[in-house]
Amino acid sequence: METYYLGIDVGTSGLKTILMARDGAVAASDTQEYPIASPRPGWSEQNPQDWWKAAVAGIAAVLTQSGISGDRIGGIGLSGQMHGSVFLPADGIEPLRPAILWNDQRTADQCAYIEKKAGGRKKLIAMVANPALTGFTAPKIIWLRDHEPKTYRKVAHVLLPKDFIRLCLTGVYATEVSDASGTLLLDVSKRKWHEKLMRKLDLNAGWFPPCHESVEVTGRLSAVAAKATGLAEGIPVVGGAGDQAAGAVGNGIVDRGIVSATLGTSGVVFAYASKPAYDPLGRVHTMCHAVPGAWCVFGCMLAAGGSLQWFRNQLGQQEVRQAAEAGVDPYTLLIDQARQAPAGCEGLFFLPYLTGERTPHADPYARGCFIGLTARTDRAAVIRSVLEGVTFGMKDQVTIMREMGIPVKQVRASGGGARSEFWRQLQADMYDAPVVTLNVTEGAALGVAILAAVGTGAYKSVPAACKAIVKSVDTSKPRRDLVRLYNDHHAMFGRLYGCLRPAFPDMAKLAWTGLKRSPS
């Protein structure tokens, strides 16, 4: 009787569950959506209990779809949005407040505090391989101490999103090195908590769970969770990975020269590293990979596919209506229009900083902009400028990696941007590298299902499993004339941000002033 593996990915807009056979075939897949709250401009929160309800529903859905019984599951892997903070009391699994998410921008003051306590930005990077960024977990904890002291005094455990699901499944407090790397509290080179930095920040080291490698078994399904999910008690749950490392495993990014470009809500370019490699300016992240004994370098822009989603939701209602009538995806109609505009959009640029930015600018005050509008500008050019602006942001990451000496020989596309042939070709032209699609499309959820298979003995290693499961399908090659055109436009893209950066903090102040003074 064949054994199957569950992969669960706690995303920003929904939780994805897949059921994978040993050969990588996906027997069933399900996504459960849940809300995201923005109580103030720049804030982003979710209720962790919504994740658990989605996990229970997702597991039930894939078992029902596949007709596979819960006792045939050999292991469970967990992935999730990185950097989120789940604050828990000493007993129980009811969070003390909503989780503060990766794209929340409230912690600029706390980031400055962390760098000061560490002895400066360079010393902090030497300690934990990364600068203090607003999305990371550590500044969120300090923000809670600064602004919600009553809640802070009740904290006994701090978990990352996927590790909250682990707690619900197993009753065990645990994490693993790839996700823990994004807290700003892990000694990335030594793959363990940096207790010296915790002491400098006056944080309780006892709040943070034991840290494992991604393929290690961290716990087993409890009787309570088995009853809730329809699975068999005792199923092993491996460490899993943060969504970026998990998605990289799902794309086979387990060797040098092959990188992934994932266009989801955020946009990430991810490269494998056999040893820690740092950007001295801290523009990209160095973290532990989900491959034991390996590291990774990646950047993250905050509003990649999220920018196109914003356009659809706020300015694309006619495409939404047309798509509903025709039974197609509204994104298909938007991209079809973008095809009609010339490359470069006649000098129209979109700066995709709708939620601030992380890579390469680390600027929580950055704002989205259309620049270069003329009387000739039409809807097609506006839509294409959004796609080009997002891809310029991804090109920023590729450029930094090349500056660091990281080879970019092939780019494996995933996320929503991989589904469009037009957008894949746009990426190939901007990255000046072949962009390939794969025989797998489940991303992080597949990656952690692979980790579960490795951790329970189905494969001898993560690279061996990826070699057996992940295959290239199609290739978009760069076109020399457009490579040159987009190199010139990318230079202007960077200049425009530099010109506007001094104004962004003042724009943020105006937004707050307007909120305070506007009538109810």
N, C-alpha and C positions, 0 to 999 in steps of 0.2 A: 504494500500500500504506500503510495507516494506521500512524502512529507512536504508541507508548505510552510512558508515564512511570512509573517506579517510585518509590513512597514507602515509606521504611523508618523506623519509629518504635521506638526502644529504650525500652520501657516498664519499669516497676518489676516487674511480674509476668510480662511476656512481651514479645516483639518482634513487631510487626505489620508486614506487608508488603502493599501493594496495588499493583495494576496499573491505571493510569488511562488512558483514551482522551483525546484532545485536548478533547472536549466535556465532560469530567468524569465520564463513565460509568465505573464501576468494573468492569473485566473479571474481576478475581479478587482475593480477599483471604485472608490466612492469618495465624494467630497461633501462635507457638511459645512455650511457657511455659518458665521456668527458675526455679531456687530462689533464695530470699533468706535470708541468714544473720543471726542476731542473737546474736553470741558473748557479749554482756553486755546487761543491761537498757539500753535506749536506743540500742544500737548497731544499725547496718544496713549490710550489706555484700553484694557480689556479685562473682562471678568474671567479668571482662570477656570471657574466652574463651567463656563460655556465650553471650554476646551474639553473638559472631561465628558460632558454630555455629548459632544460631537464625537469623541472617541468611542463611547459606548454605541452610539447610533451607527458610526462608520464600521465598526467591527461586525455588528449584526448585519449590516447591508452587504458586506463582501461575503460573509458566510452564506447568506440567503442567495445572492447572485450566483455563486459558484456551486452551491449544493454540497460544499465540503463541510464536514462536521468539525467542531471545535477541538476534538481530540487528535486531529491530524496536523495541528500546528506545531512545528518543531522549535520555533523561536520567534521572538518579537524584537524588532529594532525600532528605536525612537529617534526622531529628528524634530527640529523646531526652529522657529525664529530665534535668532541669537540675541543676547544682551538684555532680554526682558527680566524684570525683577518681580518675583513672587514672594511676598512677605508673609510668613506663617508664625502662629503662636507655638508654644511648647507642645500642645496637644491638639490633635484634630487636623483636618485638611481644609478648613474654611479660611481663606486668605484674610488678612487684616485690612486690606484695601485692594482696589483694582491694580492689576499689574501695570507697570510703566514700561512701554514698549521700546523697541530698537530705534524707531523713527521719532521719538519724543525729543524735543529740543529745549527743555526747561533748565538744563543743568550747566549752563555756561559758567556761572560763578563757581560751582562745585569742581568743574574741570580745572579752573585756575587754581583753586585751593589744593587739589591733588598734586598738580605740577610743582607748586611751591613747597608742599610738605615733602615731596620726593627729592627736592634739591634742584629742580629745574627740568625742563622738557627732555634734554639729552639724557639726564640721569634716569628719568622715568622710563624712557625707551630702552636704556641699558638694562633696567630691572625687569620689565614686563613686555619688551619688544614693540610696544605701541605707545603713542601719545594718549593723553586724556581727551576723549571725544564725548560729546553729549549723548550719543546713543548707548555708550557702554554702561555696564551694570554698576560699577563702583560709584560714579557720581550720583546715580539714582539713590543709592543707599544714603549717601551723605545729604542729598536733598531732603530725604525723609527726616533725617536727624535735624536738619535746619528748619524745616517748615511744618512738620507734623510730629513734634516730639512725643506726644501722648501715644501715637501709634508706634513710633520707634522704640519706646520703652517696652512694648509688648513683643517685639520681634525675638524669635528663638531660632528660626531657620530662614535662609534665603535660597530660593531655588530658581533655576532657569525654566522657561516654559515647558520644554519636553520633560524635564526632571520632575515637574509637578505631576505630569501624566504617569511617570514611573512610580511616584509615591502612591498615586491612586491605584495603580495596577498591582504593586508589590508590597506596599507599606514600608519601603526602603528609601532612605535619603541617600542619593548618590548622584554623581555627575561623571563626565568624562572629559578628556583633555581638550578636544577640539572646541567644544562649547565653552568650557571654563576659560579658554584663552581670551574670549571676548568679554570677560568680566573686568579686565584690567587688574586682576588680583592674582594671576597665575604667572609663575616663573616659567615662561614658555620654553626656554632652552633646557631646563631641568624637568619639565613636565610635572610640576607640583605646585601647590599653593605657595604664594610668596608671603610668608607670615611676617617677615620684617617690614614689608610695605603695609600690611594690615596694622601692625603696631604703630607705624608712623601716622596712619590715618585714624588711629584709635577705634578700629573695627574689631569685633569679637571673632576670632578665628573659628570658634566653635559653631558659628552660624552656618559655615560652609561645609557641604557634605564631602565624604571621601571621593577622590578623583581617580577614575579608572582609565584604561585604554578603551578604545571604541568597540573592540570585539570581545572584551571581557564580559562574562555573565555577572550582572550586578544584583540580581534578585530573581525571584520566581513568582508567578501569578498567584495571588492570594485567593482564598476561598470566597471572600466577599466579591473580589473583582471577577472571579470565574462565574459566579452567579449573575453578576450584572451584565457580562459580555457574552455569555454562552460558550466561552472557552473552557479548556480543562485546567483545573488547578495544577500548579507546579510548572507550567511552561516557562522556560528560561527567558529572561529579558536582558539583552546585552546593553552595553554602554550607549551605543548609537552615536550620534554626532550632531553638531550644530548644522543648520540647514545648508550652509555653504560647503562644508566638508562632505556632508552626506550627498549633496547634489553632485559634487566632484566624483565621488565613488560611483554614483549612478551614471556618470558620463565617462568613466574610465580614465580619470585624470590621476594616474598613479605612476607617471614617469615624466622626465624632463622633455620640454619641447612641445608638448600637447597641453593646451590651456582650454578652459571652458569660458564661454560668455553666456551668462544666464540673464535673460530679460524677463523678470517677473515684476512685481510691484517695485522692487529695487533692481539695480543692475550691477552684476558682479562679474569681474574677470578674475579667474582663479588659476594659479599655477602651482605645480608640485615642486618641492624642494627637499633634497636629501639632508640638508642641514639648515639651521636658522639663517635666513638672509634678511637684512634689515635695510630699509630706506632711511637714511640719516635724517631726512626731513619729515618722516612719519606720515607720508602721504598715502601709503598702502599699509595693510596689516600683515604682520608675520604671526602665524599661529601654529599650533600643533595640528597635523593632519589626522584624519581618521585611520590612516595606515600606521600601525605601530612603528615607532622609530623614525617617522618622517614628519616633515613640516610643510607649510604652504605659505604662499604669498597671494593676497588678493586685495582688490579695492572694492569699494561699494559706493555707488551713487544712489541717492535715496529715492528719487522719483523717476524711474525709467519707464517700465510699462505703466506705472502709476500716472505718468504725464499723459499718455494716450488715453488711459481710463478717465482721467479728469476731463479731457477734451470730449470724450464720448458722453460723459454724464452731464456736463455743463453746456456744451456747445453742439453736441451731436444728436439732438433729439430727433431730427428728421431722419437720420440714418437708423436710429433705434426703431422708429416706426416702420420704415421701409423694410428693415431686416425682419421684423416680426411678421409683416405681411408676406415676405418672400421665403420665410423659414431659413434664413441664413444668419451668420454672425455679423453684428454691426461693424466689428473691426474690419471685416472683409470689405465692406462698402467704403469705409474710411480710407483704407489702404489703396483700394482701386482708384479713388479720387487723387490720392497722393501721386500715383503713377503719372498723372497728366501734367504735373508741374515739372519744370526743368531741374536738373541737379543743381544744388546751390540756391534754388528758390529766388534767383535774381537778387541775391544779397539780403534776403530775409532770414533772420536768425531767431531761434527760440532757445532761451536759457532755461533748462529744466529744473529749476531750484524751487519747486513748489513747497517743499518741506525742509528748507535749508539744504545744506550739502555736506557730505563727508569726504569722499575722494574726488578730486585731490585737494579741496580747499578747506575742509573742516570748518565750515562757516554756518553756524546755526541761524544767522540773520539773512542769508542769501534768499532772494525772491525770484520767482519765475518771471520771464519777460519775453515779449515779442519785440524785436528791434529790426528796423529796416522796412517797415510797411510803406508802400507807395500807392498811388492811385491805380497802378496796374495789378496790385496784389489781389489774388482771388482765393476762393476757399481751398482749392487744391494746393496752392502754395503754402497756405497756413498749416494745413494738415501735414504736408511733407516737411515743413520746417520743424514740426514737433518730432517727427521720426528722425530727422537729421540731428536735431539738438540733443536728443537722447543718445544717439549713436556717437556724437562727438564726445559726450560724457564718458561713454565706454572706451573710446579711443584714448582719452586721457590716461586711463588705467594701463592700456597696452603700451603706451609711450613710456610711462614710468617704469614698467617692468623691463622694457628693452634698455632703458638707461641703467638699470641695476644689473644688466648682463644676463637676464633671464631670457632664454630663447623662446620665440613664439613662431613655431613652424606650422602649426595647425590649430585652428580654433574650432571647438565643438560647441555648436549652438544649442541652447535649450531655453525653456520658458516660452512665453507667448510669442516673443520675437522669432523663435525658431520655426513657427508654423507658417510664416509668410515667406515665400520665395523672394519677394521684393525686398523685405527687410534683411534676409540673409545675404543677398547680393550687396545691399547697402553696407552691411558690416564688412564683407570681404573687401570692398573698395576702400573703406575707411581704415581698416586694420592693416591693409596690404598683406593679407595672408589668406590661404584657403579656409573657407568656413564650411564645415561638414555637419550633416545631420546623422543621427544614429538610429539604430533599430529599436531603441528604447526611448520612452518619452515621459517616464514617471518621476524622473529627477530624484529629489531627496528621499521620497518614500521608497523608491527602488533601492537607493543607496543603502539605507539602513536595513532593508530586507536582506541585501547582500551581506551586510555586516552580521546580521543574525545567523545567516547560513554559515559564514566563516566561524563565528564564535561558538557554534554548536557542532562543528566538525564536518560540515558538508564539503568545505574546501580548505586547503592547507594554508591559504593566505588571501589577503584582499586582492593583490595583483593577479593571482591565479584565477580568482572568481571573475574579476573584470574581463580578463582575456577570454574567458569562456562565454561570457554573457553579452558584452558590449561590442557592437560591430558598426563600422561606418556604412552609410547608405548612399548619400548624395553629397556632391561638392560644388560650392560656388567659388569660382576663382576670381581674384582681383583683376580689374581692367585698368591698364596703365594710365590711360588718359584721365580716368576718374580718380585714381589714386592721387595724381598730381593736383587735380582740382580740389579734392577734399583736404589735402595737406594745407593748401592755401587758406581754405575756409576754416579749417581747424585753428590755424594761427589767429585768425580774426575772432573766432569764438572765444579763445583765451583772452584776447585783448579787451573784448567787451566786458567780460567778468571783471578784469582788473580795473577798468574805468568805473564800473558801478559799485564795486565793493565798498568804497568809503561811504556811499549813500545808504547802503542796506540797513545798518543799525538805526539810522534816523528814520527810515521808512517804517521799521518795526515800532519805534516809539510813537510815530503818528498813528499806526494801527491801534495801539493800546489807548492813545488819547481819544481816538474816535469812538472806541467801544465804551469808554467811561462816560463820554459826553452825549452819546446818542440817546434819544428818548426811548422809553420802554414801549 
